[in-house]
Amino acid sequence: CRSAWAAARSTPPKSSWSNDSGAGRAQRPADPPPFWLFRESARTPTFVRALTMLSFNDLFREHADLVFNLCLHYLRNRAEAEEATQDIFVKIHGKLSSFEGKSSVKTWVYRVAIHHCLDVLRGRKRRNRLAVVVHRWLGAGDAPVEVPHFDHPGVLLEDQEALENLFAHIHRLPENQKTALILRYLDDLPPPAVAEVMGLSLKAVESLLQRAKQNIEKKLK
């Protein structure tokens, strides 16, 4: 189990929007984004007004890899993660003018991304349940279950089977436990940052992590 965790965290994958040049990759503007703006606490009216003036390219460039990696941890498939990343940034762009500055920009982006990924997973579950009902009603036997092909670009081939098994157990956890585990151990956020993103107390996050690890350890025995 420890080696699988290490494999998941050792080589953080990058989306196809990274700065590396290559065929078929969207090129980012050469001018640097205003990094100081993203490091602000985002709590003053002046900062909020400045944020609404940011170009979409700046926001995308600063957070694209963060969002892609998070989507990959939730969805377990590169193609689905890239599609989700695009959808998330469309949402972020549309909500930018209504951002109230009650949290940092990074925390806000995390929240939008997490909600979207959970919605995608809920939709997958609904489709599976509907397929089961339809197949039973038609007497057609077992329904095909929608399971994504595991495609994690940051994983070595020899680690893939162990990591795929670990991710399968993670995704059977309740949503809050799953989110806490992903943020803490895959995105490598410190517990206080996890608490801020999830809008929970530090004690609540620690409890979620403990229960999540216990549930996975039971499954791995």
C-alpha contacts under 8 A as a table, 3 or more apart, distances in Angstrom:
res1	aa1	res2	aa2	distance
1	C	4	A	5.16
1	C	5	W	6.37
1	C	162	A	7.73
1	C	166	L	7.39
2	R	5	W	5.14
2	R	6	A	6.23
3	S	6	A	4.98
3	S	7	A	6.14
4	A	7	A	5.02
4	A	8	A	6.28
4	A	159	D	6.71
4	A	162	A	5.93
4	A	163	L	5.09
4	A	166	L	7.15
5	W	8	A	5.17
5	W	9	R	6.38
5	W	163	L	7.47
5	W	185	Y	7.69
5	W	186	L	7.72
6	A	9	R	5.23
6	A	10	S	5.69
7	A	10	S	5.33
7	A	11	T	7.29
7	A	154	G	7.90
7	A	155	V	6.13
7	A	156	L	7.43
7	A	159	D	6.67
7	A	163	L	7.47
8	A	11	T	7.06
8	A	12	P	7.57
8	A	154	G	6.92
8	A	155	V	6.37
8	A	163	L	7.14
8	A	186	L	6.70
9	R	12	P	6.12
9	R	185	Y	7.81
9	R	186	L	5.83
9	R	187	D	7.74
9	R	188	D	7.96
10	S	154	G	7.86
11	T	154	G	5.21
11	T	155	V	7.29
12	P	69	N	7.31
12	P	154	G	5.74
13	P	69	N	6.58
13	P	152	H	7.93
13	P	153	P	5.91
13	P	154	G	4.77
14	K	17	W	7.67
14	K	18	S	6.20
14	K	65	D	5.62
14	K	68	F	7.26
14	K	69	N	7.03
15	S	18	S	5.80
15	S	64	A	7.42
15	S	65	D	5.83
15	S	68	F	5.94
15	S	69	N	7.59
15	S	82	E	7.02
16	S	25	R	6.04
16	S	26	A	7.69
16	S	82	E	7.90
17	W	25	R	6.28
17	W	26	A	5.96
17	W	27	Q	7.39
17	W	28	R	7.80
17	W	64	A	7.24
17	W	65	D	7.76
18	S	65	D	7.23
19	N	27	Q	7.32
19	N	28	R	6.98
21	S	25	R	6.98
21	S	27	Q	7.43
22	G	25	R	5.72
28	R	57	N	7.47
28	R	61	R	7.26
29	P	32	P	7.75
29	P	57	N	7.57
32	P	35	F	7.95
33	P	58	D	5.23
33	P	59	L	7.95
33	P	61	R	7.57
33	P	62	E	7.19
34	P	37	L	5.57
34	P	38	F	7.32
34	P	58	D	7.55
35	F	38	F	5.42
35	F	39	R	6.60
35	F	62	E	7.91
36	W	39	R	5.21
36	W	40	E	6.58
37	L	40	E	5.58
37	L	47	F	7.79
37	L	51	L	7.79
38	F	104	S	7.68
38	F	105	V	6.27
38	F	106	K	7.35
39	R	104	S	7.86
40	E	47	F	7.94
40	E	104	S	7.12
41	S	103	S	7.02
41	S	104	S	5.28
42	A	47	F	5.91
42	A	48	V	6.67
42	A	101	G	4.89
42	A	102	K	6.94
42	A	103	S	6.25
42	A	104	S	5.14
42	A	105	V	6.70
43	R	47	F	6.96
43	R	48	V	7.40
43	R	101	G	4.84
43	R	102	K	5.84
43	R	103	S	6.97
43	R	104	S	7.72
44	T	47	F	5.27
44	T	48	V	6.43
44	T	101	G	7.05
45	P	48	V	5.07
45	P	49	R	6.19
45	P	101	G	7.84
46	T	49	R	5.22
46	T	50	A	6.20
47	F	50	A	5.01
47	F	51	L	6.08
47	F	101	G	7.84
48	V	51	L	5.01
48	V	52	T	6.52
48	V	99	F	7.15
48	V	100	E	6.75
48	V	101	G	5.96
49	R	52	T	5.40
49	R	53	M	6.89
50	A	53	M	5.30
50	A	54	L	6.87
51	L	54	L	5.32
51	L	96	L	7.60
51	L	97	S	7.91
52	T	96	L	6.03
52	T	97	S	5.16
54	L	58	D	6.58
54	L	59	L	7.07
55	S	58	D	5.43
55	S	59	L	6.74
56	F	59	L	5.27
56	F	60	F	5.96
56	F	93	H	6.54
57	N	60	F	5.05
57	N	61	R	5.86
58	D	61	R	5.24
58	D	62	E	6.25
59	L	62	E	5.35
59	L	63	H	6.36
60	F	63	H	5.47
60	F	64	A	5.24
60	F	89	F	7.07
61	R	64	A	5.62
62	E	65	D	7.92
63	H	66	L	5.24
63	H	67	V	6.22
63	H	106	K	7.74
63	H	109	V	7.86
64	A	67	V	5.30
64	A	68	F	6.06
64	A	85	T	7.45
65	D	68	F	5.00
65	D	69	N	6.00
66	L	69	N	5.40
66	L	70	L	6.28
67	V	70	L	5.14
67	V	71	C	6.13
67	V	85	T	6.18
67	V	109	V	7.83
67	V	110	Y	7.23
67	V	113	A	6.48
68	F	71	C	5.10
68	F	72	L	6.10
68	F	81	A	6.03
68	F	82	E	6.39
68	F	84	A	7.94
68	F	85	T	5.58
69	N	72	L	4.98
69	N	73	H	6.30
69	N	81	A	7.84
69	N	187	D	7.79
70	L	73	H	5.18
70	L	74	Y	6.43
70	L	113	A	7.63
70	L	114	I	7.78
70	L	182	I	7.95
70	L	187	D	7.06
71	C	74	Y	5.13
71	C	75	L	5.80
71	C	76	R	7.74
71	C	81	A	4.90
71	C	82	E	7.80
71	C	84	A	6.73
71	C	85	T	6.88
71	C	113	A	7.43
71	C	114	I	7.93
71	C	117	C	6.37
72	L	75	L	5.21
72	L	76	R	5.01
72	L	77	N	6.00
72	L	78	R	6.27
72	L	80	E	7.81
72	L	81	A	5.03
72	L	152	H	7.06
73	H	76	R	5.56
73	H	182	I	6.92
73	H	186	L	7.42
74	Y	117	C	6.46
74	Y	118	L	7.86
74	Y	171	H	7.76
74	Y	182	I	7.91
75	L	80	E	6.63
75	L	81	A	6.26
75	L	117	C	7.28
75	L	121	L	7.49
75	L	148	P	7.55
76	R	80	E	7.93
76	R	81	A	7.51
76	R	148	P	6.99
76	R	149	H	7.52
76	R	150	F	5.44
76	R	151	D	6.13
76	R	152	H	6.29
76	R	167	F	7.76
77	N	80	E	5.46
77	N	81	A	6.02
77	N	148	P	6.48
77	N	149	H	6.25
77	N	150	F	5.39
77	N	151	D	4.54
77	N	152	H	6.11
78	R	81	A	5.01
78	R	82	E	6.14
78	R	151	D	5.69
78	R	152	H	6.27
78	R	153	P	7.17
79	A	82	E	5.24
79	A	83	E	6.29
80	E	83	E	5.12
80	E	84	A	6.04
81	A	84	A	5.05
81	A	85	T	6.02
82	E	85	T	5.00
82	E	86	Q	6.41
83	E	86	Q	5.30
83	E	87	D	6.40
84	A	87	D	5.01
84	A	88	I	6.02
84	A	116	H	7.67
84	A	117	C	7.31
85	T	88	I	5.09
85	T	89	F	6.30
85	T	113	A	7.90
86	Q	89	F	5.34
86	Q	90	V	6.33
87	D	90	V	5.13
87	D	91	K	6.42
88	I	91	K	5.08
88	I	92	I	6.14
88	I	112	V	6.96
88	I	113	A	5.94
88	I	116	H	6.74
89	F	92	I	4.75
89	F	93	H	5.90
90	V	93	H	5.20
90	V	94	G	6.24
91	K	94	G	5.12
91	K	95	K	6.18
91	K	112	V	7.83
92	I	95	K	5.12
92	I	96	L	5.87
92	I	109	V	7.28
92	I	112	V	7.19
93	H	96	L	5.23
94	G	97	S	7.37
95	K	98	S	5.38
95	K	99	F	6.48
96	L	99	F	5.37
101	G	104	S	6.76
101	G	105	V	7.62
103	S	107	T	6.25
103	S	108	W	6.43
104	S	107	T	5.25
104	S	108	W	6.31
105	V	108	W	5.04
105	V	109	V	6.14
106	K	109	V	5.11
106	K	110	Y	6.15
107	T	110	Y	5.06
107	T	111	R	6.27
107	T	196	E	7.24
107	T	197	V	5.37
108	W	111	R	5.14
108	W	112	V	6.37
108	W	197	V	7.55
109	V	112	V	5.25
109	V	113	A	6.14
110	Y	113	A	5.13
110	Y	114	I	6.03
110	Y	197	V	6.69
111	R	114	I	5.14
111	R	115	H	6.13
111	R	197	V	6.26
111	R	198	M	7.41
112	V	115	H	5.35
112	V	116	H	6.25
113	A	116	H	5.18
113	A	117	C	6.21
114	I	117	C	5.16
114	I	118	L	6.13
114	I	179	T	7.84
115	H	118	L	5.22
115	H	119	D	6.16
116	H	119	D	5.04
116	H	120	V	6.30
117	C	120	V	5.04
117	C	121	L	6.32
118	L	121	L	5.04
118	L	122	R	6.08
118	L	175	E	7.73
119	D	122	R	5.01
119	D	123	G	6.10
120	V	123	G	5.09
120	V	124	R	6.28
121	L	124	R	5.00
121	L	125	K	6.34
122	R	125	K	5.08
122	R	126	R	6.22
123	G	126	R	5.06
123	G	127	R	6.23
124	R	127	R	5.24
124	R	128	N	6.30
124	R	146	E	6.94
125	K	128	N	5.08
125	K	129	R	6.19
126	R	129	R	5.13
126	R	130	L	6.13
127	R	130	L	5.10
127	R	131	A	6.10
127	R	146	E	7.82
128	N	131	A	5.08
128	N	132	V	6.30
128	N	143	A	7.96
128	N	144	P	7.76
128	N	145	V	5.70
128	N	146	E	6.20
129	R	132	V	5.15
129	R	133	V	6.37
130	L	133	V	5.13
130	L	134	V	6.14
131	A	134	V	5.19
131	A	135	H	6.04
131	A	143	A	5.75
131	A	144	P	7.26
131	A	145	V	7.80
132	V	135	H	5.28
132	V	136	R	6.14
132	V	142	D	7.01
132	V	143	A	5.03
132	V	144	P	7.87
133	V	136	R	5.25
133	V	137	W	6.09
134	V	137	W	5.07
134	V	138	L	6.12
135	H	138	L	5.12
135	H	139	G	5.87
135	H	140	A	4.98
135	H	141	G	6.15
135	H	142	D	6.64
135	H	143	A	5.61
136	R	139	G	4.88
136	R	140	A	6.25
136	R	141	G	6.43
136	R	142	D	7.45
136	R	143	A	7.89
137	W	140	A	7.76
140	A	143	A	7.66
150	F	164	E	6.60
152	H	155	V	5.78
155	V	159	D	6.40
155	V	160	Q	6.12
156	L	159	D	5.33
156	L	160	Q	6.28
157	L	160	Q	5.21
158	E	161	E	7.27
159	D	162	A	5.64
159	D	163	L	6.12
160	Q	163	L	5.15
160	Q	164	E	5.85
161	E	164	E	5.15
161	E	165	N	6.25
162	A	165	N	5.21
162	A	166	L	6.28
163	L	166	L	4.91
163	L	167	F	6.08
164	E	167	F	5.17
164	E	168	A	6.17
165	N	168	A	5.12
165	N	169	H	6.54
166	L	169	H	5.27
166	L	170	I	6.30
167	F	170	I	4.89
167	F	171	H	6.16
168	A	171	H	5.30
168	A	172	R	6.64
169	H	172	R	5.28
169	H	173	L	6.99
169	H	216	I	6.16
169	H	219	K	7.21
170	I	173	L	5.56
170	I	178	K	6.05
170	I	181	L	8.00
170	I	216	I	6.97
171	H	174	P	7.94
171	H	178	K	6.56
173	L	177	Q	6.13
173	L	178	K	5.54
173	L	212	A	6.95
173	L	215	N	7.68
174	P	177	Q	5.47
174	P	178	K	6.10
175	E	178	K	5.10
175	E	179	T	6.07
176	N	179	T	5.15
176	N	180	A	6.12
176	N	208	L	7.15
177	Q	180	A	5.22
177	Q	181	L	6.11
177	Q	208	L	5.22
177	Q	209	L	6.37
177	Q	211	R	7.35
177	Q	212	A	5.38
178	K	181	L	5.19
178	K	182	I	6.12
178	K	212	A	7.13
179	T	182	I	5.17
179	T	183	L	6.09
180	A	183	L	5.31
180	A	184	R	6.00
180	A	194	V	6.65
180	A	198	M	7.86
180	A	205	V	6.69
180	A	208	L	6.71
180	A	209	L	6.23
181	L	184	R	5.25
181	L	185	Y	5.73
181	L	186	L	7.30
181	L	209	L	6.00
181	L	212	A	6.98
182	I	185	Y	5.62
182	I	186	L	4.95
182	I	187	D	6.18
183	L	186	L	5.90
183	L	187	D	4.79
183	L	188	D	6.19
183	L	189	L	5.73
183	L	194	V	6.21
184	R	187	D	5.99
184	R	188	D	4.89
184	R	189	L	4.86
184	R	190	P	6.26
184	R	191	P	6.56
184	R	194	V	6.53
185	Y	188	D	4.94
185	Y	189	L	7.27
189	L	193	A	5.98
189	L	194	V	6.14
190	P	193	A	5.42
190	P	194	V	6.38
191	P	194	V	4.96
191	P	195	A	6.15
191	P	202	L	6.70
191	P	205	V	7.09
191	P	206	E	7.39
192	P	195	A	5.02
192	P	196	E	6.29
192	P	202	L	5.99
193	A	196	E	5.01
193	A	197	V	6.21
194	V	197	V	5.22
194	V	198	M	6.11
194	V	205	V	7.23
195	A	198	M	5.23
195	A	199	G	5.76
195	A	200	L	4.93
195	A	201	S	5.72
195	A	202	L	5.43
195	A	204	A	7.94
195	A	205	V	5.95
196	E	199	G	5.05
196	E	200	L	6.52
196	E	201	S	7.86
197	V	200	L	7.93
200	L	204	A	6.21
200	L	205	V	6.64
201	S	204	A	5.17
201	S	205	V	6.43
202	L	205	V	5.15
202	L	206	E	6.24
203	K	206	E	5.14
203	K	207	S	6.23
204	A	207	S	5.09
204	A	208	L	6.24
205	V	208	L	5.02
205	V	209	L	6.19
206	E	209	L	5.14
206	E	210	Q	6.17
207	S	210	Q	5.14
207	S	211	R	6.23
208	L	211	R	5.25
208	L	212	A	6.01
209	L	212	A	5.04
209	L	213	K	6.12
210	Q	213	K	5.32
210	Q	214	Q	6.20
211	R	214	Q	5.07
211	R	215	N	6.12
212	A	215	N	5.18
212	A	216	I	6.30
213	K	216	I	5.18
213	K	217	E	6.03
214	Q	217	E	5.13
214	Q	218	K	6.27
215	N	218	K	5.28
215	N	219	K	6.55
216	I	219	K	5.11
216	I	220	L	6.23
217	E	220	L	5.08
217	E	221	K	6.31
218	K	221	K	5.48
